[in-house]
Amino acid sequence: MATELRWALIVISALIIGGLLIHGLWSVRKKENQDTDSPAPVKKPETAPQPQREEEPQLDEMSFSAVDEDKQPASAEADTEATEQAETEQQGSPQETAPQEFIILHIDMPEGLTMAGSKLLPCVLSLGFKYSDEGFFNRHVESSGNGPVLFRLVNMYNPGTFDIDNMEQFSTGGVSLFMTLPCEGDSMAAFNMLHSAAKKLADEFGASVLDSNREPLTVNTTRAYVEKVREYTV
């Protein structure tokens, strides 16, 4: 009797342990199936930062100096006629009045196109510009780079300068030419050179010549510029 009872307890214990094992395996299998059937959470794509067009520099944020004259930097708003005065110094001569007016022409590329630095550099140099320590291209009285600066060429986009050592990797949507009035030397001749350089650059790159208000340069605007230059012609 005792033997039969003992075997009965053993069988019952085995059944209970087996049931627990089967239940545990079934629970694990069910959880795995639920994880497999459940759709994976959709990860929201990261929003890529939208490229921003570089802001155009202002002349009052740049420093310019005329070669052979040791002048203090002049300043003015890029797209408006300057009325502020700044001090300039010339070695061996009395202090002179700072420029009062700006003549500005922009050479603007069509939307989506740029000027390659590898093409811009030889074109600018062929027009008689010389690279300056400030990072701009200056057109002097003499094409050799001697004498006062007549007008300048700057990058139309910030920071406004050019890195001449990396022109192969450089590109820009446009450049700006400007001269200050009064101008050293023959102001009218300087304006004619500036106007001619602007047209040549525009033709070379398929760009548009814009006035200081960033409107297409017209005959009437050009005449207005000429009249303004004559006011400062000695």
Secondary structure, DSSP 8 states (H G I E B T S, - for coil): -HHHHHHHHHHHHHHHHHHHHHHHHHHHHHHHHHHHHS--------------------GGGS----TTTT-------TTS------EEEETTEEEEE---EEEEEEEE--TT--EEHHHHHHHHHHTTEEE-TTS-EEEESSTTS-S-EEEEEEESSTT----GGGGGG-EESEEEEEEEES-SS-HHHHHHHHHHHHHHHHHHHT-EEE-TTSSB--HHHHHHHHHHHHHT--
